[in-house]
Amino acid sequence: MAERELLAAWRRQRRSLLLYADLDYLTRDNDSFGHDGGDRMLVDAAQVLKGVFRSGDVAARLGGDELAITTAANSCCSA
């Protein structure tokens, strides 16, 4: 999905952002509290991302405790 979003931004000649996030201690807490506890932490993280990013942005779990987010840069994000 991220590749598709980045290609679409390139075709539209728009800037886009690719963000990487690592959820500290998720693996440790998953081992301590079980998979249900780890799943609840992932749901909580998803809710935070949903509140921060726009509906058209894409957030995906890469695996384990790693997430990637693609978003189109707007005028406030000039380089």
ABEGO torsion letter per residue (X at the ends): XAAAAAAAAAAAGBBBBBBBBBBBGAAAAAAAAEAAAAAAAAAAAAAAAAAABBAABBBBBAEEABBBBBBBBBAAABX
